[in-house]
């Protein structure tokens, strides 16, 4: 039986929500090993004028504790 833990991470990107999600996993991977999945809980964006300038995600990252 595997023991799994979930952490919540906020991340952003100037490119897309997908890129923000990848950034969250990449940053979490620097201190957390054995990442199994990521769940995008919430998405938002910053708008300046009529342009989206920043994409933000709130994700839950699941990893195995060994």
Buried (B, 14 or more C-beta within 10 A) or exposed (E): EEEEEEEEBEBBBEEEBEBBBBBBBEEBEEEBEEBEEBEBEEEEBEEEEEEEEBBBBBBBBBBEEE
